[in-house]
Amino acid sequence: MTRILGISAYYHDSAAALVIDGEIIAAAQEERFTRKKHDARFPVNAAAYCLREGGIRVNELDLVGFYEKPIVKFDRLLETYLSYAPKGYASFLKAMPLWLGEKLWLADSIRKELGFKGKVLFGDHHESHAASAFYPSPFEEAAILTMDAVGEWSTSSIGHGQGNNLTLLKELRFPHSLGMLYSAFTYFTGFKVNSAEYKVMGLAPYGQPKYVSLIRERLVDIKEDGSLWLNMRYFNFAHGLRMTGRSLEKLFGPRRQPESPITEREMDLARSIQEVTEEVMLKMARHAHKLTGSRRLCLAGGVALNCVGNGRILREGPFEELWVQPAAGDAGGALGVALALWHRYLRFPKRVTVSHDSMKGAFLGPAFPEEQISQWLQDQSYPALHFSEKTELARHVAQLAAKGQVIGLLHGRMEFGPRALGNRSIIGDPRSASMQSVMNLKIKFRESFRPFAPAILQEHAADWFEMEGQSPYMLLVAPVASSRRLVENDATQALQGTDRLKIPRSVIPAVTHVDFSARIQTVHRETNPFFYEILQAFYTLTGCPVLVNTSFNVRGEPIVCTPEDAYRCFMRTQMDALVLESFLLEKSEQSPLEEARNWQREYALD
């Protein structure tokens, strides 16, 4: 056997992935173990988990791969600082000690952290993204598009995959970056960079594209092939400690301060930058098709988490099929470099199964045995009901959801990537007009404008949404079917901002955004039989094959990993019930936790 461990670290969302003889055995982000969101430290815990899951010791690894080349990245940083000097001196002083003391000696650091004495190899950042997109896909041949903030020098790339061959054909180079442009507006609208870009995407439908022309005239020159040139006069990220400065404020007014009220201006800015981003994504995709002639496209990189743009590529682009890596951001680079070493370095062929990909539903994290959970519940004296048959438990959960209750699910292996897909999820009834508000304010403790995703039985998706095919990883947005709508497209246009939330837009209002869009997860019996059973039972009870599905966490925390994490989150919020494998816990039977009361007082939103 050939055992390869992939590592990504030191920027954000560090992760580890284990590949044995080309099969993806395990993958997880470090944040899930340390409980520090977007943890960038070396993934000691994630790597240890991967080895345990694979049943091997570290000295049995054949290769360890790191997802990018530190020397090349250091070259970019140094050259950028020199070109902007004397600007950026504070940023230079902050960055250099870390590079000179640690990052330039990364091979030694990796061996020390892992206790590994073998060969450590380095991939290219965008090549790792491309490998994570193409090699697990169900395609023998495909175009590949990667888009993010920046790797070493590249910020986007177009490639082509054929069998085990992967070639990068074209790249866009720093500082001209679609990811950086979107993150600059994330920062300017008062949200956290490399963390809250999805909030900008969710806020966009509330606004109007008032600033599109100004963005195109002053900030970015977009070419027909999707390449772009940023006017760096308006951005500070190349040399400073902030994304933007006074020049951008002269165009749009003061930057919104974090946690301050969101105004129509922020909504309009979000809508405008989202439209510009979608334009670039479409042009890049069309150019990828022109270069490769392929009928299929694979996507990765942080921008590939922009599921609104992905949906437009699928509907309006030249490709017949689209596959997006579920861990599209830097965490997925750990998997990408491991697969690149297997296929490109060792030259083993790509195995293709046309009916499905090789990601195992993205269920690549740890699971917890029922015996362990049972013992823990007894030790803690937590009242719980045990179900001997999962089908019976699924029916009971569906009944609770149909009564308007909110249920947390911890079942099977944890998901790899930022989306909860049924194993670390919070679910509810999408037919409830109040469910979105309840979940946002009382369960997730987050902004009221944030939309929720529908999980739907795959065979019913086309009846409820204007889409064909599959969306198993919640990475495509499509409109709710007109037959399920309660009002016309323009019925809410007269209302401003979040007032549009007050009008139910469809028969599943909790998962219908103000523009009638939905971020869809199609659920398949083969990859997640228990979640499928819950949806099937809910459909039998209600005639609705849809459930609200949101990640099992609260604002500011990573998705839960362990039963202890799940119980703590359950007790901190107003969830009604919790599933831990075959056990059901109801809130009414639990003794209150003082720690939970204190947490609610500190984190609850007005």
Salt bridges, closest charged atoms under 4 A:
ASP13 OD2 - HIS12 ND1 2.80
ASP13 OD1 - HIS38 ND1 2.86
GLU23 OE2 - LYS360 NZ 2.71
GLU31 OE2 - ARG32 NE 3.05
ASP39 OD2 - ARG41 NH2 2.63
GLU53 OE2 - ARG413 NH2 3.93
GLU60 OE2 - ARG57 NH2 3.95
GLU68 OE2 - LYS73 NZ 3.06
GLU68 OE1 - HIS125 ND1 2.76
ASP108 OD1 - ARG111 NH1 3.75
GLU127 OE1 - ARG344 NH1 2.41
GLU141 OE2 - HIS160 NE2 2.80
ASP148 OD2 - HIS125 NE2 2.81
ASP148 OD1 - HIS126 NE2 2.85
ASP148 OD2 - HIS129 NE2 3.25
GLU171 OE2 - ARG173 NE 3.08
ASP221 OD2 - LYS223 NZ 2.72
GLU224 OE1 - LYS283 NZ 3.75
ASP225 OD2 - LYS170 NZ 2.70
GLU259 OE1 - ARG555 NH1 3.21
GLU266 OE2 - ARG265 NH2 2.76
ASP268 OD2 - LYS210 NZ 3.32
GLU275 OE2 - ARG271 NE 2.94
GLU278 OE1 - ARG312 NH1 2.91
GLU279 OE2 - ARG216 NH1 2.67
GLU279 OE2 - LYS283 NZ 3.14
GLU316 OE2 - ARG312 NE 2.91
GLU320 OE1 - ARG295 NH1 2.76
GLU321 OE2 - ARG296 NE 2.97
ASP330 OD2 - HIS12 NE2 3.89
ASP330 OD1 - HIS125 NE2 3.57
ASP330 OD1 - HIS129 NE2 3.69
GLU370 OE1 - HIS386 NE2 3.59
ASP429 OD2 - ARG431 NH2 2.70
GLU447 OE2 - LYS199 NZ 3.10
GLU447 OE1 - ARG450 NH1 2.96
GLU466 OE2 - ARG485 NH2 3.82
ASP499 OD1 - LYS502 NZ 3.41
GLU533 OE2 - ARG525 NH1 3.39
GLU557 OE2 - ARG572 NH1 2.60
ASP565 OD2 - ARG35 NH1 3.76
ASP565 OD1 - ARG568 NH2 2.84
GLU581 OE1 - LYS390 NZ 3.71
GLU581 OE1 - HIS411 NE2 3.63
GLU594 OE1 - ARG597 NH1 2.77
GLU594 OE2 - ARG601 NH2 3.85
GLU595 OE2 - ARG572 NH2 2.70
